[in-house]
């Protein structure tokens, strides 16, 4: 007898600068999930309202206002906001939320309070993966090689001068807790640093300033909980000076994604090992994408960052790298659901009392 189809609440949109990217990811994930699961699209609009859609295809607007109570006795049920009547009973939650309030541990905390299974990294790993200052500190503690950087909090002329002196030019400036290259600037002159900081500070109170690395841009996909596996690396060849938002998502982009990247076996093994170390350094689970630089003059692999909810659009690197390894998109999302259920079963076995 065939097993019952699980009901998966696909959470997407969000109150974040990466809202539109999340919607695009959700459309692709829903299509793959629908082959073996009942998809419940749960849209979070830009005001933070939760809207349950009829599905299975996610929409960029509309739905019935609902809420998830942080009460384990509710068993993860979604209730109508107007009457508290039962709206849906998901078996597992699948957040495809990029950026603030979705990838940073915020919604994961709600799932933990409600004691519901969910896909991907937990609260601490999500928070560390999102806050690049915390992430890089954990990488340093774990001995993961990375480029030179500074963190600035607001505008401070003395700190900016010291940063230029320490890191030199060119520099990259980005919000500490945002992704998809939103508000990222390449700074080539001292006079351009201030305006770049102003842009980044519109999105975050902390700004990461990184020394530019001359080299190839590589990415690797990680899959698993306590025994994570790494794909072969892929390479990003941007169609412009750096891999910015339009280079990633514009229909006119001519950025090339080479999967798998043409690399010596020793570099492939090194990237896989370093990717798993970065995954474990933040205590991630489920899945992640780790981004690297292969420094041109030294051949060193430097980890740039980890993404605990990587892009999941039809052209995103994470699913494409696993597809190259023989794991179809539908199989990949099914495995992610299983990994989320496995992690919840581990949590449920832990004691919450002490005598």
KEBALUM-751887 format. One record per residue: x, y, z of N, C-alpha, C in turn; residue in one letter. Coordinates in steps of 0.1 Angstrom, whole numbers, padded with zeros to 4 digits, always signed. Example, Ala and Ser with C-alpha at 12.3 -4.5 7.8 and 13.67 -1.06 7.14 Angstrom:
+0132-0057+0078+0123-0045+0078+0132-0033+0078A +0128-0022+0071+0137-0011+0071+0129+0000+0079S 
This chain:
+0008-0012+0000+0000+0000+0000+0009+0012+0000X +0005+0022-0009+0014+0034-0010+0012+0043+0003X +0023+0049+0007+0023+0057+0018+0015+0070+0015X +0009+0076+0026+0001+0088+0024+0011+0100+0020X +0005+0109+0012+0013+0120+0008+0014+0130+0020X +0026+0135+0023+0027+0144+0034+0023+0158+0029X +0017+0166+0039+0013+0179+0036+0025+0188+0040X +0030+0195+0030+0042+0204+0032+0038+0219+0031X +0039+0226+0041+0037+0241+0041+0049+0247+0036X +0048+0253+0023+0059+0259+0017+0059+0274+0020X +0068+0279+0029+0068+0292+0034+0077+0301+0025X +0071+0312+0020+0079+0320+0010+0075+0334+0011X +0082+0343+0003+0080+0357+0003+0088+0364+0014X +0082+0369+0024+0089+0374+0036+0091+0389+0036X +0093+0394+0048+0096+0409+0050+0110+0411+0049X +0115+0411+0036+0130+0411+0034+0133+0417+0021X +0145+0422+0019+0150+0427+0006+0151+0417-0004X +0150+0404+0000+0151+0393-0009+0137+0386-0012X +0127+0394-0010+0113+0389-0011+0111+0383-0025X +0114+0390-0036+0112+0386-0049+0119+0373-0053X +0132+0372-0048+0140+0360-0050+0133+0348-0044X +0127+0350-0032+0121+0339-0025+0109+0334-0032X +0101+0343-0038+0089+0339-0046+0093+0331-0058X +0104+0334-0064+0109+0327-0076+0114+0313-0071X +0121+0312-0060+0125+0299-0055+0113+0290-0052X +0103+0296-0046+0091+0288-0042+0084+0282-0053X +0083+0289-0064+0076+0284-0076+0083+0271-0081X +0096+0271-0081+0104+0259-0086+0103+0248-0075X +0104+0251-0062+0103+0241-0052+0089+0234-0052X +0079+0242-0053+0065+0237-0053+0063+0227-0064X +0067+0230-0076+0065+0221-0087+0072+0208-0085X +0084+0208-0079+0091+0195-0076+0084+0188-0064X +0080+0195-0054+0074+0189-0042+0061+0182-0046X +0053+0188-0055+0040+0184-0058+0040+0170-0064X +0051+0165-0069+0052+0151-0075+0049+0141-0064X +0052+0143-0051+0051+0133-0041+0045+0138-0028X +0041+0151-0028+0036+0158-0016+0025+0167-0019X +0016+0169-0009+0006+0179-0010+0012+0193-0006X +0012+0202-0015+0019+0215-0012+0008+0225-0007X +0012+0232+0004+0003+0242+0009+0011+0255+0009X +0010+0263-0002+0017+0276-0003+0013+0285+0008X +0023+0290+0016+0021+0299+0027+0029+0311+0025X +0023+0322+0020+0029+0334+0015+0030+0344+0027X +0042+0349+0029+0044+0360+0038+0046+0373+0030X +0037+0382+0031+0038+0394+0023+0048+0404+0029X +0050+0415+0022+0060+0425+0027+0057+0432+0040X +0044+0431+0044+0040+0436+0057+0041+0426+0068X +0045+0413+0065+0047+0403+0074+0034+0394+0077X +0024+0396+0069+0011+0388+0071+0013+0375+0065X +0008+0364+0071+0008+0351+0067-0005+0348+0059X -0004+0343+0046-0015+0341+0038-0014+0327+0032X -0024+0319+0035-0025+0305+0030-0032+0305+0017X -0025+0300+0007-0030+0300-0007-0035+0286-0010X -0045+0285-0020-0050+0272-0023-0040+0262-0030X -0030+0267-0037-0020+0258-0042-0025+0250-0053X -0015+0241-0058-0002+0239-0053+0008+0249-0057X +0005+0257-0067+0014+0267-0072+0014+0280-0064X +0026+0285-0059+0026+0297-0051+0023+0309-0060X +0017+0319-0054+0014+0332-0061+0021+0343-0053X +0023+0354-0060+0030+0365-0054+0021+0374-0046X +0009+0371-0045-0001+0379-0037-0013+0370-0034X -0020+0374-0023-0033+0368-0020-0032+0356-0011X -0044+0352-0006-0045+0341+0003-0053+0344+0015X -0056+0334+0023-0064+0336+0035-0054+0339+0047X -0057+0350+0055-0048+0353+0066-0049+0342+0077X -0037+0337+0081-0036+0326+0090-0025+0329+0100X -0024+0320+0111-0013+0321+0120-0009+0307+0125X +0003+0306+0130+0008+0294+0136+0011+0297+0151X +0004+0291+0160+0005+0293+0174+0018+0286+0179X +0026+0293+0188+0038+0287+0194+0035+0278+0205X +0026+0268+0203+0021+0259+0213+0022+0245+0208X +0030+0237+0214+0032+0223+0208+0019+0215+0208X +0009+0218+0216-0003+0210+0216-0011+0213+0204X -0008+0223+0196-0015+0226+0184-0010+0218+0172X +0002+0211+0174+0007+0202+0164+0009+0208+0151X +0013+0221+0151+0017+0228+0139+0005+0232+0130X -0007+0232+0135-0019+0236+0127-0019+0251+0124X -0023+0254+0112-0025+0268+0108-0040+0271+0110X -0042+0283+0117-0056+0287+0120-0059+0300+0113X -0071+0302+0109-0076+0315+0103-0074+0326+0113X -0069+0337+0108-0067+0349+0117-0080+0355+0122X -0090+0354+0114-0103+0361+0117-0111+0353+0127X -0110+0340+0128-0119+0332+0136-0112+0321+0144X -0099+0319+0142-0091+0308+0148-0096+0295+0144X -0104+0294+0133-0109+0281+0128-0097+0274+0121X -0097+0261+0121-0086+0253+0115-0086+0256+0100X -0074+0260+0095-0072+0262+0080-0065+0251+0074X -0055+0245+0080-0047+0235+0074-0038+0228+0085X -0035+0215+0083-0027+0208+0092-0014+0202+0085X -0004+0211+0084+0008+0206+0077+0016+0196+0085X +0022+0187+0078+0031+0177+0085+0045+0182+0087X +0049+0191+0078+0062+0197+0079+0062+0210+0072X +0071+0219+0077+0072+0233+0071+0085+0233+0063X +0085+0240+0052+0096+0241+0043+0098+0256+0040X +0106+0262+0048+0109+0277+0045+0118+0279+0033X +0113+0287+0024+0122+0291+0013+0122+0306+0013X +0127+0311+0025+0127+0325+0028+0142+0330+0028X +0145+0339+0019+0159+0344+0019+0160+0357+0026X +0170+0358+0035+0172+0371+0041+0165+0372+0055X +0163+0385+0058+0158+0389+0071+0145+0382+0075X +0143+0378+0087+0131+0372+0092+0128+0358+0087X +0137+0353+0079+0134+0340+0073+0146+0330+0073X +0157+0336+0071+0170+0328+0070+0178+0331+0082X +0174+0339+0091+0182+0344+0102+0179+0338+0115X +0171+0327+0116+0167+0321+0128+0154+0325+0134X +0149+0336+0129+0136+0341+0134+0125+0332+0133X +0122+0327+0121+0110+0318+0119+0114+0304+0124X +0127+0301+0124+0131+0288+0129+0127+0287+0144X +0129+0299+0151+0125+0299+0165+0110+0297+0167X +0102+0302+0159+0088+0299+0160+0085+0284+0158X +0091+0278+0148+0089+0264+0145+0094+0256+0157X +0105+0260+0164+0110+0253+0176+0099+0254+0187X +0094+0266+0189+0084+0268+0200+0072+0259+0197X +0068+0259+0185+0056+0251+0181+0059+0236+0180X +0072+0232+0181+0076+0218+0180+0072+0211+0167X +0073+0218+0156+0069+0213+0143+0082+0209+0135X +0081+0199+0127+0092+0196+0118+0094+0207+0107X +0107+0210+0104+0109+0220+0094+0122+0216+0087X +0123+0221+0075+0135+0218+0066+0146+0229+0069X +0158+0224+0070+0169+0233+0070+0175+0235+0084X +0184+0245+0084+0192+0248+0096+0183+0253+0108X +0188+0250+0120+0181+0254+0132+0184+0269+0135X +0180+0273+0147+0180+0287+0151+0194+0293+0151X +0203+0286+0158+0217+0292+0160+0224+0292+0146X +0223+0281+0139+0230+0280+0126+0225+0290+0116X +0212+0292+0116+0206+0301+0107+0210+0316+0111X +0210+0319+0124+0215+0332+0128+0229+0335+0124X +0238+0325+0127+0252+0326+0124+0254+0327+0109X +0247+0319+0101+0249+0319+0087+0244+0332+0081X +0235+0339+0087+0229+0351+0082+0238+0363+0085X +0243+0363+0098+0251+0375+0103+0265+0372+0099X +0270+0379+0089+0284+0375+0084+0295+0378+0094X +0293+0387+0103+0303+0389+0114+0304+0376+0123X +0292+0371+0127+0292+0359+0135+0298+0347+0127X +0293+0346+0115+0297+0335+0106+0312+0334+0104X +0318+0346+0101+0333+0346+0099+0340+0343+0112X +0335+0347+0123+0341+0344+0136+0341+0329+0139X +0330+0323+0135+0330+0308+0137+0339+0301+0127X +0340+0306+0115+0349+0301+0105+0364+0302+0111X +0367+0313+0116+0381+0315+0121+0383+0306+0133X +0374+0304+0141+0375+0295+0153+0378+0280+0148X +0371+0277+0137+0372+0263+0132+0384+0262+0122X +0392+0272+0120+0403+0272+0112+0400+0271+0097X +0388+0277+0093+0384+0277+0079+0391+0289+0073X +0398+0287+0062+0405+0298+0055+0395+0308+0049X +0398+0321+0051+0389+0331+0045+0397+0344+0042X +0391+0353+0035+0397+0365+0031+0398+0375+0043X +0405+0386+0041+0406+0397+0051+0393+0405+0051X +0389+0410+0063+0376+0418+0063+0376+0426+0076X +0367+0436+0076+0364+0444+0088+0349+0446+0089X +0344+0448+0101+0330+0451+0103+0329+0465+0109X +0320+0473+0102+0318+0487+0107+0303+0488+0112X +0301+0496+0122+0288+0498+0128+0285+0513+0126X +0278+0517+0116+0275+0531+0113+0287+0538+0107X +0285+0551+0104+0296+0559+0098+0305+0564+0109X +0318+0562+0107+0328+0566+0116+0341+0569+0108X +0344+0582+0107+0355+0585+0098+0369+0579+0102X +0371+0578+0115+0384+0572+0119+0384+0557+0116X +0373+0550+0118+0372+0536+0115+0373+0533+0100X +0367+0542+0092+0368+0540+0078+0382+0542+0073X +0389+0552+0078+0403+0554+0074+0412+0542+0078X +0409+0537+0090+0417+0525+0094+0414+0513+0086X +0401+0511+0081+0397+0500+0073+0405+0501+0059X +0405+0513+0054+0412+0515+0041+0427+0512+0042X +0432+0516+0053+0447+0514+0056+0449+0499+0057X +0440+0492+0064+0443+0477+0067+0440+0469+0055X +0429+0472+0048+0425+0463+0037+0429+0467+0023X +0432+0480+0021+0436+0485+0008+0424+0485-0001X +0427+0488-0014+0416+0488-0025+0420+0478-0035X +0410+0473-0042+0395+0475-0041+0389+0468-0029X +0377+0472-0025+0370+0466-0014+0356+0462-0019X +0350+0453-0011+0335+0451-0013+0328+0454+0000X +0317+0461-0001+0309+0466+0010+0296+0460+0009X +0291+0454+0020+0278+0447+0020+0271+0448+0033X +0258+0448+0034+0251+0446+0047+0255+0433+0053X +0257+0433+0067+0262+0421+0073+0252+0410+0073X +0239+0413+0072+0229+0403+0073+0219+0403+0062X +0224+0402+0050+0215+0401+0038+0223+0393+0027X +0215+0388+0017+0221+0380+0007+0217+0385-0007X +0219+0376-0017+0215+0379-0031+0222+0391-0037X +0233+0395-0031+0241+0407-0035+0233+0420-0034X +0222+0420-0026+0214+0432-0024+0223+0442-0016X +0224+0455-0022+0231+0466-0016+0246+0463-0015X +0252+0455-0023+0266+0452-0024+0273+0462-0034X +0284+0468-0029+0291+0477-0038+0306+0473-0039X +0312+0475-0051+0326+0474-0052+0332+0488-0052X +0341+0489-0042+0348+0503-0040+0362+0503-0045X +0364+0512-0054+0378+0513-0061+0386+0525-0056X +0379+0534-0049+0386+0546-0045+0382+0550-0031X +0390+0557-0024+0387+0560-0010+0374+0569-0009X +0372+0577-0019+0360+0586-0019+0347+0579-0021X +0348+0567-0027+0336+0559-0029+0332+0550-0017X +0340+0550-0007+0337+0541+0004+0325+0547+0012X +0324+0559+0015+0313+0565+0022+0300+0563+0015X +0298+0566+0002+0285+0563-0004+0281+0548-0004X +0291+0539-0005+0288+0525-0005+0283+0521+0009X +0289+0527+0020+0285+0524+0033+0271+0529+0035X +0267+0541+0030+0254+0546+0032+0244+0537+0026X +0247+0531+0014+0237+0522+0008+0235+0510+0016X +0246+0504+0021+0245+0492+0029+0238+0494+0042X +0240+0506+0048+0234+0509+0061+0219+0512+0060X +0214+0513+0048+0199+0514+0046+0193+0500+0049X +0201+0489+0049+0195+0476+0051+0200+0469+0064X +0210+0474+0070+0215+0468+0082+0223+0478+0091X +0224+0476+0104+0232+0484+0113+0246+0481+0112X +0250+0469+0107+0264+0465+0106+0267+0463+0091X +0279+0466+0088+0284+0465+0074+0297+0457+0074X +0297+0448+0064+0310+0440+0062+0318+0446+0051X +0330+0449+0054+0339+0454+0043+0350+0443+0041X +0351+0439+0028+0361+0428+0025+0371+0432+0015X +0383+0428+0017+0394+0430+0007+0390+0421-0005X +0391+0427-0017+0388+0419-0029+0398+0408-0031X +0393+0397-0036+0402+0385-0039+0402+0383-0054X +0414+0382-0059+0415+0380-0074+0415+0365-0076X +0405+0360-0082+0405+0345-0084+0391+0341-0090X +0389+0328-0090+0377+0322-0096+0367+0320-0084X +0354+0322-0088+0343+0321-0079+0337+0307-0080X +0338+0299-0069+0333+0285-0068+0322+0284-0058X +0313+0275-0060+0302+0272-0051+0301+0257-0049X +0296+0252-0038+0295+0238-0035+0282+0236-0027X +0275+0225-0030+0262+0222-0023+0265+0211-0012X +0259+0214-0001+0260+0204+0011+0247+0199+0014X +0246+0186+0016+0233+0179+0019+0235+0169+0030X +0226+0170+0041+0227+0160+0052+0225+0167+0065X +0225+0158+0075+0224+0163+0089+0237+0161+0096X +0238+0150+0103+0251+0147+0111+0262+0142+0102X +0259+0137+0090+0269+0131+0081+0267+0138+0067X +0270+0151+0066+0268+0159+0054+0277+0154+0043X +0271+0155+0030+0279+0152+0018+0280+0164+0010X +0291+0165+0002+0293+0177-0006+0292+0173-0021X +0286+0181-0029+0287+0179-0044+0300+0183-0049X +0302+0181-0062+0314+0187-0069+0311+0202-0070X +0322+0210-0070+0320+0224-0071+0315+0228-0085X +0308+0239-0085+0304+0246-0097+0312+0260-0097X +0312+0266-0109+0319+0278-0110+0310+0289-0116X +0311+0301-0110+0303+0312-0115+0313+0321-0123X +0309+0324-0135+0317+0333-0144+0308+0345-0147X +0308+0356-0139+0299+0367-0140+0300+0374-0154X +0289+0380-0158+0290+0388-0171+0293+0402-0169X +0298+0406-0156+0302+0419-0153+0313+0419-0143X +0316+0430-0137+0327+0431-0128+0327+0422-0116X +0314+0420-0111+0313+0411-0100+0299+0405-0100X +0296+0395-0093+0284+0387-0093+0273+0395-0085X +0267+0405-0091+0257+0414-0084+0243+0408-0086X +0233+0416-0081+0219+0411-0081+0215+0409-0095X +0217+0418-0104+0212+0417-0118+0220+0405-0125X +0232+0404-0122+0240+0393-0128+0234+0379-0124X +0228+0379-0111+0223+0366-0106+0209+0364-0112X +0200+0374-0113+0186+0372-0115+0180+0379-0127X +0187+0388-0134+0181+0395-0145+0180+0385-0157X +0169+0387-0164+0166+0378-0176+0177+0382-0187X +0183+0393-0186+0193+0397-0196+0207+0393-0192X +0209+0387-0180+0222+0383-0175+0228+0373-0185X +0241+0374-0187+0249+0365-0195+0259+0358-0186X +0257+0358-0173+0266+0350-0164+0265+0336-0167X +0277+0330-0167+0278+0315-0170+0280+0307-0157X +0273+0296-0156+0274+0287-0145+0280+0274-0151X +0292+0271-0146+0298+0259-0152+0297+0248-0141X +0290+0237-0144+0287+0226-0135+0290+0213-0142X +0299+0205-0136+0309+0209-0126+0320+0218-0131X +0326+0225-0122+0337+0233-0126+0349+0225-0131X +0357+0230-0140+0369+0223-0145+0380+0226-0135X +0383+0216-0127+0393+0218-0116+0401+0205-0115X +0413+0206-0110+0421+0194-0107+0414+0186-0095X +0415+0173-0095+0409+0165-0085+0413+0170-0071X +0425+0174-0069+0430+0179-0056+0422+0191-0051X +0419+0200-0060+0411+0212-0057+0396+0208-0054X +0391+0199-0062+0377+0194-0059+0376+0188-0045X +0386+0179-0041+0386+0173-0028+0387+0184-0017X +0396+0194-0020+0398+0204-0010+0386+0212-0008X +0379+0216-0019+0366+0223-0018+0356+0216-0010X +0355+0203-0013+0345+0194-0006+0347+0194+0009X +0360+0192+0012+0364+0191+0026+0361+0204+0033X +0365+0215+0027+0363+0228+0033+0349+0232+0034X +0341+0228+0024+0326+0230+0024+0320+0224+0036X +0323+0211+0039+0318+0204+0050+0322+0210+0063X +0335+0214+0064+0340+0221+0076+0332+0234+0079X +0329+0242+0068+0322+0254+0070+0308+0251+0075X +0302+0240+0069+0288+0236+0073+0288+0232+0088X +0298+0225+0092+0298+0220+0106+0302+0232+0115X +0310+0242+0110+0315+0253+0119+0303+0261+0124X +0292+0262+0116+0280+0269+0121+0269+0260+0126X +0273+0247+0126+0263+0236+0131+0251+0236+0122X +0252+0237+0109+0241+0236+0100+0235+0222+0099X +0224+0221+0093+0218+0208+0091+0208+0209+0079X +0205+0198+0072+0196+0198+0061+0204+0201+0048X +0207+0214+0046+0213+0217+0033+0219+0231+0035X +0228+0234+0026+0234+0248+0025+0243+0248+0012X +0246+0260+0008+0256+0263-0003+0267+0271+0003X +0279+0266+0000+0291+0273+0005+0298+0279-0007X +0302+0292-0006+0308+0299-0017+0323+0301-0014X +0331+0300-0024+0346+0301-0022+0352+0310-0033X +0364+0314-0030+0373+0320-0040+0385+0310-0041X +0389+0308-0054+0401+0300-0056+0411+0311-0061X +0420+0315-0051+0429+0326-0053+0438+0323-0065X +0439+0333-0074+0446+0330-0087+0461+0329-0085X +0467+0337-0077+0482+0337-0076+0487+0326-0066X +0479+0322-0057+0484+0312-0047+0478+0299-0048X +0466+0298-0055+0459+0285-0055+0452+0281-0042X +0451+0291-0033+0444+0288-0020+0429+0289-0022X +0422+0280-0015+0407+0281-0014+0404+0289-0002X +0396+0299-0004+0391+0308+0007+0376+0307+0007X +0370+0304+0019+0356+0304+0020+0351+0319+0021X +0341+0322+0013+0335+0335+0014+0323+0335+0023X +0313+0326+0021+0302+0326+0030+0294+0313+0029X +0285+0310+0038+0276+0299+0038+0262+0304+0037X +0254+0298+0029+0240+0302+0027+0231+0290+0032X +0224+0292+0043+0216+0281+0049+0203+0279+0042X +0198+0289+0035+0187+0287+0026+0191+0293+0012X +0198+0285+0004+0203+0290-0008+0192+0292-0019X +0195+0299-0029+0186+0301-0040+0181+0288-0045X +0168+0287-0048+0162+0275-0053+0154+0276-0066X +0158+0287-0073+0151+0289-0086+0155+0278-0096X +0149+0278-0107+0152+0268-0118+0166+0269-0123X +0172+0281-0121+0186+0283-0126+0196+0284-0114X +0192+0281-0102+0201+0283-0091+0211+0272-0090X +0223+0275-0084+0234+0266-0084+0231+0254-0075X +0225+0256-0063+0223+0245-0054+0217+0232-0060X +0205+0233-0066+0199+0221-0072+0206+0217-0085X +0212+0226-0092+0219+0222-0104+0232+0214-0101X +0239+0217-0090+0251+0209-0086+0247+0195-0082X +0236+0193-0075+0231+0180-0072+0226+0172-0084X +0219+0180-0093+0215+0173-0106+0226+0168-0113X +0238+0175-0113+0250+0170-0120+0255+0157-0114X +0252+0156-0101+0256+0144-0093+0246+0132-0094X +0235+0134-0102+0225+0124-0104+0213+0125-0095X +0212+0136-0087+0201+0137-0078+0191+0147-0085X +0179+0142-0089+0170+0151-0096+0164+0161-0086X +0158+0172-0092+0152+0182-0083+0142+0176-0074X +0133+0168-0079+0122+0162-0071+0128+0153-0060X +0138+0145-0063+0144+0137-0053+0151+0146-0042X +0157+0157-0047+0164+0165-0038+0154+0171-0027X +0143+0177-0032+0134+0183-0022+0128+0172-0013X +0125+0160-0018+0120+0150-0010+0130+0146+0001X +0143+0146-0002+0153+0143+0008+0154+0154+0018X +0152+0166+0014+0152+0177+0024+0141+0176+0033X +0129+0172+0029+0118+0170+0038+0121+0158+0047X +0127+0148+0042+0130+0136+0051+0141+0140+0062X +0150+0149+0058+0161+0153+0067+0154+0162+0078X +0144+0170+0074+0138+0179+0084+0130+0170+0094X +0123+0160+0089+0116+0151+0098+0126+0143+0107X +0137+0139+0102+0148+0132+0110+0153+0141+0121X +0155+0154+0118+0160+0163+0128+0150+0165+0139X +0137+0166+0135+0127+0168+0145+0125+0156+0154X +0127+0144+0149+0127+0132+0157+0138+0132+0167X +0150+0137+0163+0161+0138+0173+0157+0148+0184X +0151+0160+0180+0148+0170+0190+0137+0164+0200X +0128+0157+0194+0117+0151+0203+0122+0141+0213X +0133+0135+0211+0139+0126+0221+0146+0132+0232X +0149+0145+0231+0156+0152+0241+0147+0155+0253X +0153+0154+0265+0145+0158+0277+0144+0173+0279X +0132+0176+0284+0129+0190+0286+0127+0193+0301X +0129+0182+0309+0128+0184+0324+0141+0179+0331X +0142+0182+0343+0153+0178+0351+0149+0175+0365X +0152+0163+0370+0149+0159+0384+0162+0153+0390X 
